[in-house]
């Protein structure tokens, strides 16, 4: 078994030149895991062990290599809602509503992608946003700094502490 603790590069920038690529297939939601055990397409057992922080692995990231072989991340396409907002107002509305549901957002060029959920798809259709259902690799997830909050009137422990600290 190979223990992987860092990203060595990416196939896009030629880091694996002259090496055979052995793909490590991952679902989009596994790309941010700190600990994971899998087998590559070539049958090599690997253990991902990122101790400092979750790496947010990207398509083509090389996680191990020697003189002959490189193990590279291959994100499995998944059902996704694809939106192409026309105006900045549409973009803001779509991202706000999806973010308010605490769902992950992915950006690819001028497209917003979200893991497929039937109720969200229907809601977006009803609001006139013209969503499409496609099989896509979900990469480039927007990372956000989430401040704990509640949607009720009581306020969270975090907000109460912040109120006390500001006095």
DSSP file (Angstrom, degrees, kcal/mol; ACC not computed):
  #  RESIDUE AA STRUCTURE BP1 BP2  ACC     N-H-->O    O-->H-N    N-H-->O    O-->H-N    TCO  KAPPA ALPHA  PHI   PSI    X-CA   Y-CA   Z-CA
    1    1 A X              0   0    0      0, 0.0     2,-0.5     0, 0.0    45,-0.2   0.000 360.0 360.0 360.0 140.4    0.0    0.0    0.0
    2    2 A X  E     -a   46   0A   0     43,-2.2    45,-2.5    62,-0.0     2,-0.6  -0.882 360.0-147.0-101.7 129.7    1.2    3.5   -0.8
    3    3 A X  E     -a   47   0A   0     -2,-0.5     2,-0.5    43,-0.2    45,-0.2  -0.874  13.5-158.0 -98.0 124.1    0.5    6.3    1.7
    4    4 A X  E     +a   48   0A   0     43,-3.2    45,-3.3    -2,-0.6    60,-0.1  -0.891  25.5 159.5-108.5 125.5   -0.2    9.6    0.1
    5    5 A X        +     0   0    0     -2,-0.5     2,-0.3    58,-0.2    46,-0.2   0.421  61.5  25.0-124.2  -2.5    0.4   12.8    2.1
    6    6 A X  S    S-     0   0    0     57,-0.4     2,-0.5    44,-0.1    -1,-0.2  -0.987  74.9-104.1-156.9 164.1    0.8   15.5   -0.6
    7    7 A X        -     0   0    0     -2,-0.3    56,-0.2     1,-0.1     3,-0.1  -0.820  23.8-165.3 -93.2 128.9    0.0   16.6   -4.1
    8    8 A X        -     0   0    0     54,-3.5     2,-0.3    -2,-0.5    55,-0.2   0.659  55.3 -72.3 -89.5 -18.4    3.0   16.2   -6.4
    9    9 A X  E     -C   62   0B   0     53,-1.0    53,-2.5     7,-0.0     2,-0.3  -0.982  53.3 -79.9 157.1-156.6    1.7   18.3   -9.3
   10   10 A X  E > > -C   61   0B   0     -2,-0.3     5,-1.5    51,-0.3     3,-0.9  -0.995  22.2-127.7-145.8 144.6   -1.0   18.0  -12.1
   11   11 A X  G > 5S+     0   0    0     49,-2.2     3,-1.4    -2,-0.3     5,-0.1   0.779 105.3  68.6 -63.1 -25.7   -1.0   16.2  -15.4
   12   12 A X  G 3 5S+     0   0    0      1,-0.3    -1,-0.2     2,-0.1    48,-0.1   0.876 101.6  44.4 -62.0 -38.5   -2.0   19.5  -17.1
   13   13 A X  G < 5S-     0   0    0     -3,-0.9    -1,-0.3     1,-0.0    -2,-0.2   0.260 120.7-105.5 -94.2  14.5    1.3   21.2  -16.4
   14   14 A X  T X 5S+     0   0    0     -3,-1.4     3,-1.7    -4,-0.1    -3,-0.2   0.641  72.6 141.7  80.3  14.9    3.4   18.1  -17.5
   15   15 A X  T 3 <S+     0   0    0     -5,-1.5    -4,-0.2     1,-0.3    -1,-0.1   0.742  74.6  47.7 -62.1 -22.7    4.4   17.0  -14.0
   16   16 A X  T >  S+     0   0    0     -6,-0.2     3,-1.9    -5,-0.1    -1,-0.3   0.094  79.7 158.4-106.1  22.7    4.0   13.3  -15.0
   17   17 A X  T <   +     0   0    0     -3,-1.7     3,-0.1     1,-0.3    -6,-0.0  -0.140  69.2   9.2 -51.3 138.0    5.9   13.5  -18.3
   18   18 A X  T 3  S+     0   0    0      1,-0.2     2,-0.3    50,-0.0    -1,-0.3   0.616 106.7 112.8  67.5  15.3    7.2   10.1  -19.6
   19   19 A X  S <  S-     0   0    0     -3,-1.9     2,-0.4    50,-0.0    50,-0.3  -0.885  72.0-115.0-117.9 150.3    5.2    8.2  -16.9
   20   20 A X  E     -d   69   0B   0     48,-2.9    50,-2.7    -2,-0.3     2,-0.5  -0.688  34.3-131.1 -78.3 131.7    2.2    5.8  -17.2
   21   21 A X  E     -d   70   0B   0     -2,-0.4     2,-0.6    48,-0.2    50,-0.2  -0.756  18.2-167.3 -90.1 126.0   -0.8    7.4  -15.5
   22   22 A X  E     -d   71   0B   0     48,-3.2    50,-1.2    -2,-0.5     2,-0.1  -0.932  23.6-136.6-110.0 104.6   -2.7    5.1  -13.1
   23   23 A X  E     -d   72   0B   0     -2,-0.6    18,-3.0    48,-0.2     2,-0.7  -0.345   9.8-154.4 -68.4 138.5   -6.1    6.9  -12.4
   24   24 A X  E     -d   73   0B   0     48,-2.8    50,-2.3    16,-0.2     2,-0.3  -0.939  21.1-144.4-107.8 104.9   -7.4    7.0   -8.9
   25   25 A X  E     +d   74   0B   0     -2,-0.7     2,-0.3    14,-0.4    50,-0.2  -0.553  25.5 173.2 -76.8 128.8  -11.2    7.4   -9.4
   26   26 A X  E     -d   75   0B   0     48,-1.9    50,-2.8    -2,-0.3     2,-0.2  -0.979  31.5-123.0-133.1 146.7  -13.0    9.6   -6.8
   27   27 A X    >>  -     0   0    0     -2,-0.3     3,-1.8    48,-0.2     4,-0.6  -0.524  38.3-107.8 -76.5 156.0  -16.5   10.9   -6.5
   28   28 A X  G >4 S+     0   0    0     48,-0.4     3,-1.0     1,-0.3     4,-0.2   0.856 119.8  54.8 -56.2 -36.5  -16.7   14.7   -6.3
   29   29 A X  G 34 S+     0   0    0      1,-0.2     3,-0.3     2,-0.1    -1,-0.3   0.578 101.8  58.9 -78.2  -7.1  -17.6   14.6   -2.6
   30   30 A X  G X4 S+     0   0    0     -3,-1.8     3,-1.5     1,-0.2    -1,-0.2   0.568  81.9  84.6 -91.4 -10.6  -14.5   12.6   -1.8
   31   31 A X  T << S+     0   0    0     -3,-1.0    26,-2.7    -4,-0.6    25,-0.4   0.662  91.8  46.9 -69.9 -15.1  -12.0   15.2   -3.2
   32   32 A X  T 3  S+     0   0    0     -3,-0.3    -1,-0.3    24,-0.2     2,-0.2   0.312  83.9 118.8-106.8   7.9  -12.0   17.1    0.1
   33   33 A X    <   -     0   0    0     -3,-1.5    22,-0.4     1,-0.1    24,-0.1  -0.519  50.8-156.5 -78.0 140.8  -11.5   14.1    2.4
   34   34 A X  S    S+     0   0    0      1,-0.2    16,-2.7    -2,-0.2     2,-0.4   0.813  83.0  36.6 -82.8 -32.8   -8.4   14.1    4.6
   35   35 A X  E    S+B   49   0A   0     14,-0.2     2,-0.3    16,-0.0    -1,-0.2  -0.984  70.7 145.8-126.2 129.6   -8.4   10.3    5.0
   36   36 A X  E     -B   48   0A   0     12,-1.8    12,-3.7    -2,-0.4     2,-0.5  -0.955  29.3-153.5-162.3 139.5   -9.4    7.8    2.4
   37   37 A X  E     +B   47   0A   0     -2,-0.3     2,-0.3    10,-0.3    10,-0.2  -0.981  32.5 143.6-120.8 128.5   -8.4    4.3    1.3
   38   38 A X  E     -B   46   0A   0      8,-2.3     8,-3.3    -2,-0.5     2,-0.4  -0.892  43.1-115.3-148.6 174.1   -8.9    3.2   -2.4
   39   39 A X  E     -B   45   0A   0     -2,-0.3   -14,-0.4     6,-0.2     6,-0.2  -0.952  30.4-127.1-115.5 141.8   -7.5    1.2   -5.2
   40   40 A X    >   -     0   0    0      4,-2.4     3,-1.9    -2,-0.4   -16,-0.2  -0.268  34.7 -98.1 -75.4 171.4   -6.3    2.8   -8.4
   41   41 A X  T 3  S+     0   0    0    -18,-3.0   -17,-0.1     1,-0.3    -1,-0.1   0.811 127.6  56.1 -60.0 -29.6   -7.6    1.6  -11.8
   42   42 A X  T 3  S-     0   0    0    -19,-0.3    -1,-0.3     2,-0.1   -18,-0.1   0.424 123.9-104.8 -83.5   0.7   -4.4   -0.5  -12.1
   43   43 A X    <   +     0   0    0     -3,-1.9     2,-0.4     1,-0.3    -2,-0.1   0.454  69.9 146.0  93.4   1.2   -5.1   -2.2   -8.7
   44   44 A X        -     0   0    0      1,-0.1    -4,-2.4    -5,-0.0     2,-0.4  -0.589  46.1-132.7 -74.7 126.3   -2.6   -0.3   -6.5
   45   45 A X  E     + B   0  39A   0     -2,-0.4   -43,-2.2    -6,-0.2     2,-0.3  -0.662  31.9 179.1 -79.5 131.1   -3.9    0.1   -3.0
   46   46 A X  E     -aB   2  38A   0     -8,-3.3    -8,-2.3    -2,-0.4     2,-0.5  -0.954  21.3-155.1-132.1 151.6   -3.5    3.7   -1.7
   47   47 A X  E     -aB   3  37A   0    -45,-2.5   -43,-3.2    -2,-0.3     2,-0.5  -0.986  12.9-147.2-125.8 119.6   -4.3    5.6    1.5
   48   48 A X  E     +aB   4  36A   0    -12,-3.7   -12,-1.8    -2,-0.5     2,-0.3  -0.746  22.7 172.9 -83.3 129.2   -4.8    9.3    1.3
   49   49 A X  E     + B   0  35A   0    -45,-3.3     2,-0.9    -2,-0.5   -14,-0.2  -0.705   6.5 170.5-142.4  85.1   -3.6   10.9    4.6
   50   50 A X        +     0   0    0    -16,-2.7   -45,-0.1    -2,-0.3   -44,-0.1  -0.853   6.6 178.9 -97.4 104.1   -3.6   14.7    4.5
   51   51 A X        +     0   0    0     -2,-0.9    -1,-0.2   -46,-0.2     3,-0.1   0.803  69.6  48.2 -82.6 -30.8   -2.9   15.6    8.1
   52   52 A X  S    S-     0   0    0      1,-0.3     2,-0.3   -18,-0.1    -1,-0.1   0.969 122.6 -27.3 -78.8 -53.1   -2.9   19.4    8.0
   53   53 A X  S    S-     0   0    0    -19,-0.1    -1,-0.3   -20,-0.1     2,-0.2  -0.986  73.2 -79.9-158.2 161.1   -6.0   20.2    6.0
   54   54 A X        -     0   0    0     -2,-0.3   -20,-0.1     1,-0.1   -21,-0.1  -0.468  38.6-148.8 -66.0 133.6   -8.3   18.8    3.4
   55   55 A X        -     0   0    0    -22,-0.4   -23,-0.2    -2,-0.2    -1,-0.1   0.693  15.2-135.8 -83.4 -19.2   -6.6   19.3    0.0
   56   56 A X        -     0   0    0    -25,-0.4   -24,-0.2     1,-0.1    84,-0.1   0.995  30.1-141.5  53.0  67.0   -9.6   19.8   -2.4
   57   57 A X        -     0   0    0    -26,-2.7     2,-0.3   -24,-0.1    -1,-0.1  -0.244  15.7-150.5 -58.4 142.7   -8.1   17.5   -5.0
   58   58 A X    >   -     0   0    0     81,-0.1     3,-2.2     1,-0.1    15,-0.3  -0.747  32.0 -75.8-114.5 161.5   -8.7   18.5   -8.6
   59   59 A X  T 3  S+     0   0    0     -2,-0.3    15,-0.2     1,-0.3    -1,-0.1  -0.349 119.5  15.0 -54.5 127.7   -8.9   16.6  -11.8
   60   60 A X  T 3  S+     0   0    0     13,-2.6   -49,-2.2     1,-0.3    -1,-0.3   0.394  83.0 153.9  86.6  -2.9   -5.5   15.4  -12.9
   61   61 A X  E <   -C   10   0B   0     -3,-2.2    12,-2.8   -51,-0.2     2,-0.6  -0.403  40.6-136.8 -59.8 130.4   -3.7   16.1   -9.5
   62   62 A X  E     +CE   9  72B   0    -53,-2.5   -54,-3.5    10,-0.2   -53,-1.0  -0.817  26.8 175.0 -91.2 120.9   -0.8   13.7   -9.2
   63   63 A X  E     +     0   0B   0      8,-2.6   -57,-0.4    -2,-0.6     2,-0.3   0.537  66.4   8.0-105.6  -9.5   -0.7   12.3   -5.7
   64   64 A X  E     + E   0  71B   0      7,-1.1     7,-3.1   -60,-0.1    -1,-0.3  -0.936  63.7 167.0-165.1 145.6    2.2    9.9   -6.2
   65   65 A X  E     - E   0  70B   0     -2,-0.3     5,-0.2     5,-0.2     2,-0.2  -0.978  10.5-177.8-159.6 152.8    4.9    9.1   -8.8
   66   66 A X        -     0   0    0      3,-2.6    -2,-0.0    -2,-0.3     0, 0.0  -0.523  59.7 -69.2-126.2-159.8    8.1    7.2   -9.3
   67   67 A X  S    S+     0   0    0     -2,-0.2     3,-0.1     1,-0.2    -2,-0.0   0.754 130.0  23.8 -69.0 -23.4   10.3    7.0  -12.4
   68   68 A X  S    S+     0   0    0      1,-0.2   -48,-2.9   -49,-0.1     2,-0.3   0.708 120.0  39.8-114.3 -27.7    7.8    4.9  -14.4
   69   69 A X  E     -d   20   0B   0    -50,-0.3    -3,-2.6   -48,-0.0     2,-0.4  -0.922  50.6-166.0-133.3 150.3    4.3    5.5  -13.0
   70   70 A X  E     -dE  21  65B   0    -50,-2.7   -48,-3.2    -2,-0.3     2,-0.6  -1.000  16.0-142.9-133.9 137.2    2.1    8.4  -11.7
   71   71 A X  E     -dE  22  64B   0     -7,-3.1    -8,-2.6    -2,-0.4    -7,-1.1  -0.890  28.4-177.1 -98.7 121.5   -1.1    8.1   -9.7
   72   72 A X  E     -dE  23  62B   0    -50,-1.2   -48,-2.8    -2,-0.6   -10,-0.2  -0.930  28.5-108.4-125.5 145.1   -3.5   10.9  -10.8
   73   73 A X  E     -d   24   0B   0    -12,-2.8   -13,-2.6    -2,-0.4     2,-0.4  -0.481  28.4-172.9 -71.1 133.5   -6.9   11.9   -9.6
   74   74 A X  E     -d   25   0B   0    -50,-2.3   -48,-1.9    -2,-0.2     2,-0.4  -0.936  15.4-147.0-129.1 107.2   -9.8   11.2  -12.0
   75   75 A X  E     -d   26   0B   0     -2,-0.4     2,-0.3   -50,-0.2   -48,-0.2  -0.620  18.6-125.9 -80.1 125.8  -13.1   12.7  -10.8
   76   76 A X        -     0   0    0    -50,-2.8   -48,-0.4    -2,-0.4    62,-0.4  -0.518  27.4-111.1 -72.6 129.2  -16.1   10.5  -11.8
   77   77 A X        -     0   0    0     -2,-0.3     2,-0.3    60,-0.2    60,-0.3  -0.325  41.2-170.3 -58.9 143.6  -18.8   12.5  -13.6
   78   78 A X  E     -F  136   0C   0     58,-3.0    58,-2.7    56,-0.1     2,-0.2  -0.889  33.9 -82.3-133.3 161.2  -22.0   12.8  -11.6
   79   79 A X  E     +F  135   0C   0     -2,-0.3    37,-2.2    56,-0.2     2,-0.3  -0.486  59.6 176.3 -63.9 130.3  -25.5   14.0  -12.2
   80   80 A X  E     -FG 134 115C   0     54,-2.6    54,-2.2    35,-0.3     2,-0.6  -0.971  36.8-124.3-139.9 151.8  -25.5   17.8  -12.0
   81   81 A X  E     -FG 133 114C   0     33,-3.4    33,-1.8    -2,-0.3     2,-0.5  -0.870  32.7-160.1 -90.2 125.5  -27.8   20.8  -12.4
   82   82 A X  E     -FG 132 113C   0     50,-3.1    50,-1.9    -2,-0.6     2,-0.4  -0.940  10.8-178.1-113.8 127.5  -26.2   23.1  -14.9
   83   83 A X  E     - G   0 112C   0     29,-2.7    29,-2.6    -2,-0.5     2,-0.4  -0.955  17.7-164.4-124.7 143.2  -27.1   26.8  -15.1
   84   84 A X        -     0   0    0     45,-0.4    27,-0.2    -2,-0.4     7,-0.0  -0.736  19.7-154.7-124.2  80.9  -25.9   29.5  -17.4
   85   85 A X        -     0   0    0     -2,-0.4    44,-0.0    25,-0.2     3,-0.0  -0.305   4.3-159.5 -59.2 136.3  -27.0   32.8  -15.8
   86   86 A X  S    S+     0   0    0      1,-0.0     2,-0.2     2,-0.0    -1,-0.1   0.875  70.3  31.9 -85.9 -41.5  -27.4   35.5  -18.4
   87   87 A X  S  > S-     0   0    0      1,-0.1     4,-2.3     0, 0.0     5,-0.1  -0.717  81.7-113.5-115.4 165.5  -27.2   38.6  -16.1
   88   88 A X  H  > S+     0   0    0     -2,-0.2     4,-2.9     1,-0.2     5,-0.2   0.856 119.1  56.7 -63.6 -34.2  -25.3   39.4  -13.0
   89   89 A X  H  > S+     0   0    0      2,-0.2     4,-2.7     1,-0.2    -1,-0.2   0.923 107.3  47.6 -63.0 -43.8  -28.7   39.6  -11.2
   90   90 A X  H  > S+     0   0    0      2,-0.2     4,-2.8     1,-0.2     5,-0.2   0.925 112.7  49.6 -60.7 -44.7  -29.5   36.0  -12.3
   91   91 A X  H  X S+     0   0    0     -4,-2.3     4,-2.6     1,-0.2     5,-0.3   0.936 113.0  46.3 -60.0 -47.7  -26.0   34.9  -11.1
   92   92 A X  H  X S+     0   0    0     -4,-2.9     4,-2.5     2,-0.2     5,-0.2   0.920 114.2  47.6 -62.7 -44.6  -26.5   36.5   -7.8
   93   93 A X  H  X S+     0   0    0     -4,-2.7     4,-2.6     2,-0.2     5,-0.2   0.937 114.2  45.8 -63.0 -48.0  -30.0   35.2   -7.3
   94   94 A X  H  X S+     0   0    0     -4,-2.8     4,-2.5     1,-0.2     5,-0.3   0.945 116.1  44.8 -61.6 -49.9  -29.1   31.6   -8.2
   95   95 A X  H  X S+     0   0    0     -4,-2.6     4,-2.6    -5,-0.2    -1,-0.2   0.886 114.0  50.1 -64.6 -39.0  -25.9   31.5   -6.1
   96   96 A X  H  X S+     0   0    0     -4,-2.5     4,-2.4    -5,-0.3    -1,-0.2   0.951 113.1  44.9 -63.5 -49.4  -27.7   33.1   -3.1
   97   97 A X  H  X S+     0   0    0     -4,-2.6     4,-0.7     2,-0.2    -2,-0.2   0.904 116.7  44.8 -64.5 -42.2  -30.6   30.7   -3.2
   98   98 A X  H ><>S+     0   0    0     -4,-2.5     5,-1.5    -5,-0.2     3,-0.9   0.925 114.7  49.1 -67.7 -43.3  -28.5   27.6   -3.7
   99   99 A X  H ><5S+     0   0    0     -4,-2.6     3,-1.8    -5,-0.3    -2,-0.2   0.852 104.1  59.7 -62.7 -35.3  -26.0   28.9   -1.0
  100  100 A X  H 3<5S+     0   0    0     -4,-2.4    -1,-0.2     1,-0.3    -2,-0.2   0.724 102.6  53.3 -66.4 -20.8  -28.9   29.5    1.4
  101  101 A X  T <<5S-     0   0    0     -3,-0.9    -1,-0.3    -4,-0.7    -2,-0.2   0.366 115.2-121.4 -91.7   3.4  -29.8   25.8    1.1
  102  102 A X  T < 5 +     0   0    0     -3,-1.8     2,-0.3     1,-0.2    -3,-0.2   0.846  61.8 147.2  59.3  38.8  -26.2   25.0    2.1
  103  103 A X      < -     0   0    0     -5,-1.5    -1,-0.2     1,-0.0     2,-0.1  -0.785  53.6-103.1-101.0 147.5  -25.5   23.1   -1.2
  104  104 A X        -     0   0    0     -2,-0.3    11,-0.4    37,-0.0     2,-0.4  -0.441  33.2-151.8 -70.6 143.2  -22.0   23.1   -2.8
  105  105 A X        -     0   0    0     37,-0.3    37,-2.7     9,-0.1     2,-0.4  -0.916   7.9-165.7-115.0 141.8  -21.6   25.3   -5.9
  106  106 A X  E     -HI 113 141C   0      7,-2.3     7,-3.0    -2,-0.4     2,-0.5  -0.978   6.8-151.1-126.6 141.1  -19.1   24.7   -8.7
  107  107 A X  E     +H  112   0C   0     33,-1.6     2,-0.4    -2,-0.4     5,-0.2  -0.951  17.1 171.6-115.5 131.6  -18.1   27.1  -11.4
  108  108 A X  E >   -H  111   0C   0      3,-2.0     3,-2.1    -2,-0.5     2,-0.3  -0.887  67.3 -59.9-134.8 102.2  -17.0   26.1  -14.9
  109  109 A X  T 3  S-     0   0    0     -2,-0.4    -1,-0.0     1,-0.3     0, 0.0  -0.448 121.4 -14.5  60.9-122.4  -16.5   29.1  -17.2
  110  110 A X  T 3  S+     0   0    0     -2,-0.3     2,-0.3    -3,-0.1    -1,-0.3   0.191 119.6  98.3 -95.2  15.2  -19.9   30.9  -17.3
  111  111 A X  E <   - H   0 108C   0     -3,-2.1    -3,-2.0   -27,-0.2     2,-0.5  -0.809  58.7-151.7-109.4 145.6  -21.8   27.9  -15.8
  112  112 A X  E     -GH  83 107C   0    -29,-2.6   -29,-2.7    -2,-0.3     2,-0.4  -0.960  19.7-166.7-108.7 129.8  -22.9   27.3  -12.3
  113  113 A X  E     +GH  82 106C   0     -7,-3.0    -7,-2.3    -2,-0.5     2,-0.3  -0.923  10.4 178.4-120.7 145.8  -23.1   23.6  -11.4
  114  114 A X  E     -G   81   0C   0    -33,-1.8   -33,-3.4    -2,-0.4    -9,-0.1  -0.993  42.9 -94.5-139.9 140.4  -24.8   21.9   -8.4
  115  115 A X  E     -G   80   0C   0    -11,-0.4   -35,-0.3    -2,-0.3     2,-0.1  -0.335  62.2 -91.2 -53.4 138.9  -25.1   18.2   -7.5
  116  116 A X        +     0   0    0    -37,-2.2     2,-0.3    18,-0.1    -1,-0.1  -0.307  52.8 166.2 -66.0 130.6  -28.4   17.1   -8.9
  117  117 A X     >  -     0   0    0      1,-0.1     4,-2.5    -3,-0.1     5,-0.2  -0.967  31.1-143.3-139.3 124.8  -31.5   17.3   -6.6
  118  118 A X  H  > S+     0   0    0     -2,-0.3     4,-2.6     1,-0.2     5,-0.2   0.904  99.3  50.8 -57.8 -46.8  -34.9   16.9   -8.1
  119  119 A X  H  > S+     0   0    0      1,-0.2     4,-2.2     2,-0.2    -1,-0.2   0.912 113.1  46.2 -61.2 -39.9  -36.7   19.5   -5.8
  120  120 A X  H  > S+     0   0    0      2,-0.2     4,-2.7     1,-0.2     5,-0.2   0.912 111.0  53.1 -66.5 -41.2  -34.0   22.1   -6.5
  121  121 A X  H  X S+     0   0    0     -4,-2.5     4,-2.1     1,-0.2    10,-0.3   0.933 111.7  45.1 -58.0 -47.3  -34.2   21.4  -10.3
  122  122 A X  H  X S+     0   0    0     -4,-2.6     4,-2.6     2,-0.2    -1,-0.2   0.883 112.1  51.9 -65.7 -38.6  -38.0   21.9  -10.2
  123  123 A X  H  X S+     0   0    0     -4,-2.2     4,-1.7    -5,-0.2    -2,-0.2   0.922 109.9  48.9 -63.5 -44.0  -37.6   25.1   -8.1
  124  124 A X  H  <>S+     0   0    0     -4,-2.7     5,-2.6     1,-0.2     6,-0.4   0.883 111.7  49.8 -63.7 -38.4  -35.1   26.6  -10.5
  125  125 A X  H ><5S+     0   0    0     -4,-2.1     3,-1.7    -5,-0.2     5,-0.2   0.933 109.2  51.5 -62.4 -46.0  -37.4   25.7  -13.4
  126  126 A X  H 3<5S+     0   0    0     -4,-2.6    -2,-0.2     1,-0.3    -1,-0.2   0.819 108.1  52.4 -62.4 -31.3  -40.4   27.4  -11.7
  127  127 A X  T 3<5S-     0   0    0     -4,-1.7    -1,-0.3    -5,-0.2    -2,-0.2   0.431 118.8-112.0 -85.9   1.0  -38.3   30.5  -11.1
  128  128 A X  T < 5S+     0   0    0     -3,-1.7    -3,-0.2    -4,-0.2    -2,-0.1   0.749  76.6 130.9  81.1  24.4  -37.4   30.7  -14.8
  129  129 A X      < -     0   0    0     -5,-2.6   -45,-0.4    -6,-0.1    -4,-0.2   0.513  61.9-133.7 -90.6  -4.4  -33.7   29.9  -14.6
  130  130 A X        -     0   0    0     -6,-0.4   -46,-0.3    -5,-0.2    -5,-0.1   0.933  28.7-166.4  55.7  58.1  -33.7   27.2  -17.3
  131  131 A X        -     0   0    0    -10,-0.3     2,-0.4   -48,-0.1   -48,-0.2  -0.373   4.7-152.8 -71.6 154.2  -31.6   24.5  -15.5
  132  132 A X  E     -F   82   0C   0    -50,-1.9   -50,-3.1    -2,-0.1     2,-0.6  -0.963   9.8-135.7-124.6 145.4  -30.2   21.5  -17.4
  133  133 A X  E     +F   81   0C   0     -2,-0.4     2,-0.3   -52,-0.2   -52,-0.2  -0.909  39.9 154.8-101.5 122.5  -29.5   18.0  -16.1
  134  134 A X  E     -F   80   0C   0    -54,-2.2   -54,-2.6    -2,-0.6     2,-0.7  -0.957  49.3-110.4-142.4 158.0  -26.1   16.7  -17.3
  135  135 A X  E     +F   79   0C   0     -2,-0.3     2,-0.3   -56,-0.2   -56,-0.2  -0.846  55.3 159.6 -86.9 118.2  -23.4   14.2  -16.3
  136  136 A X  E     -F   78   0C   0    -58,-2.7   -58,-3.0    -2,-0.7     2,-0.6  -0.962  48.8-109.5-140.6 154.9  -20.4   16.4  -15.4
  137  137 A X        -     0   0    0     -2,-0.3     2,-1.1   -60,-0.3   -60,-0.2  -0.780  35.5-140.9 -80.7 121.5  -17.2   16.3  -13.4
  138  138 A X        +     0   0    0     -2,-0.6     2,-0.3   -62,-0.4     3,-0.2  -0.737  44.4 142.2 -91.2  99.2  -17.8   18.5  -10.4
  139  139 A X        +     0   0    0     -2,-1.1   -32,-0.2     1,-0.2   -81,-0.1  -0.777  41.4  49.2-127.5 172.1  -14.6   20.4   -9.9
  140  140 A X  S    S-     0   0    0     -2,-0.3   -33,-1.6     1,-0.2    -1,-0.2   0.919  70.6-169.1  61.9  47.2  -13.7   24.0   -8.9
  141  141 A X  B     -I  106   0C   0    -35,-0.2     2,-0.4    -3,-0.2   -35,-0.3  -0.455  26.2-113.8 -67.0 136.2  -16.0   24.0   -5.8
  142  142 A X        -     0   0    0    -37,-2.7     2,-0.4    -2,-0.2   -37,-0.3  -0.571  29.4-147.2 -69.1 127.1  -16.5   27.4   -4.3
  143  143 A X        -     0   0    0     -2,-0.4     2,-0.3   -39,-0.1    -1,-0.0  -0.824  19.9-174.0 -97.0 136.1  -14.9   27.4   -0.9
  144  144 A X        -     0   0    0     -2,-0.4     2,-0.9     2,-0.0    -2,-0.0  -0.928  31.2-124.6-130.0 154.5  -16.6   29.7    1.6
  145  145 A X        -     0   0    0     -2,-0.3     2,-0.5     2,-0.0    -2,-0.0  -0.863  36.5-155.8 -94.9 105.1  -15.9   30.8    5.1
  146  146 A X        -     0   0    0     -2,-0.9     2,-0.5     3,-0.0    -2,-0.0  -0.714   7.7-157.3 -91.3 126.1  -19.1   29.7    6.8
  147  147 A X        -     0   0    0     -2,-0.5    -2,-0.0     1,-0.0    -1,-0.0  -0.890  32.9-108.7 -97.6 126.1  -20.1   31.6   10.0
  148  148 A X        +     0   0    0     -2,-0.5     2,-0.3     1,-0.0     8,-0.1  -0.264  54.0 156.9 -56.4 136.9  -22.5   29.4   12.1
  149  149 A X        -     0   0    0      6,-0.1     2,-0.3     9,-0.1     8,-0.1  -0.968  32.0-137.0-153.7 167.4  -26.0   30.8   12.0
  150  150 A X        -     0   0    0     -2,-0.3     6,-0.1     2,-0.2     0, 0.0  -0.874  14.4-139.9-123.9 160.2  -29.7   29.9   12.5
  151  151 A X  S    S+     0   0    0     -2,-0.3     2,-0.1     4,-0.1    -1,-0.0   0.358  80.1  85.8 -98.6   3.9  -32.8   30.8   10.5
  152  152 A X  S    S-     0   0    0      1,-0.1     3,-0.2     0, 0.0    -2,-0.2  -0.279  88.2-111.5 -93.8-176.0  -34.8   31.3   13.7
  153  153 A X  S    S+     0   0    0      1,-0.2    -1,-0.1    -2,-0.1    -3,-0.0   0.580 101.3  76.8 -93.7 -10.8  -35.1   34.3   15.9
  154  154 A X  S    S-     0   0    0      1,-0.1    -1,-0.2     0, 0.0    -3,-0.0   0.792  90.4-138.0 -73.8 -26.6  -33.3   32.9   19.0
  155  155 A X        -     0   0    0     -3,-0.2     2,-0.1     4,-0.0    -2,-0.1   0.227  19.3 -85.9  81.6 150.1  -29.8   33.4   17.5
  156  156 A X     >  -     0   0    0     -8,-0.1     4,-2.1    -6,-0.1     5,-0.2  -0.374  33.9-108.2 -86.3 168.2  -26.9   30.9   17.7
  157  157 A X  H  > S+     0   0    0      1,-0.2     4,-2.4     2,-0.2     5,-0.2   0.892 121.4  56.0 -59.9 -40.2  -24.4   30.6   20.5
  158  158 A X  H  > S+     0   0    0      1,-0.2     4,-2.3     2,-0.2    -1,-0.2   0.925 107.5  46.7 -59.1 -47.0  -21.9   32.1   18.2
  159  159 A X  H  > S+     0   0    0      1,-0.2     4,-2.2     2,-0.2    -1,-0.2   0.871 111.2  52.1 -67.3 -34.9  -24.0   35.2   17.5
  160  160 A X  H  X S+     0   0    0     -4,-2.1     4,-2.2     2,-0.2    -1,-0.2   0.906 110.3  48.3 -65.9 -40.6  -24.7   35.6   21.3
  161  161 A X  H  X S+     0   0    0     -4,-2.4     4,-2.4     2,-0.2    -2,-0.2   0.914 111.4  50.5 -64.0 -42.3  -20.9   35.5   22.0
  162  162 A X  H  X S+     0   0    0     -4,-2.3     4,-1.5     1,-0.2    -2,-0.2   0.885 109.5  51.0 -63.8 -38.2  -20.2   38.0   19.3
  163  163 A X  H  < S+     0   0    0     -4,-2.2     4,-0.5     2,-0.2    -1,-0.2   0.920 111.9  46.7 -64.8 -43.1  -22.9   40.3   20.7
  164  164 A X  H >< S+     0   0    0     -4,-2.2     3,-0.9     1,-0.2    -2,-0.2   0.884 111.6  51.6 -65.1 -38.6  -21.3   40.1   24.2
  165  165 A X  H 3< S+     0   0    0     -4,-2.4    -1,-0.2     1,-0.2    -2,-0.2   0.781 104.6  56.4 -70.9 -26.2  -17.8   40.6   22.8
  166  166 A X  T 3<        0   0    0     -4,-1.5    -1,-0.2     1,-0.2    -2,-0.2   0.559 360.0 360.0 -83.7  -7.3  -18.8   43.8   20.9
  167  167 A X    <         0   0    0     -3,-0.9    -1,-0.2    -4,-0.5    -2,-0.1   0.474 360.0 360.0 -79.8 360.0  -20.2   45.5   24.1
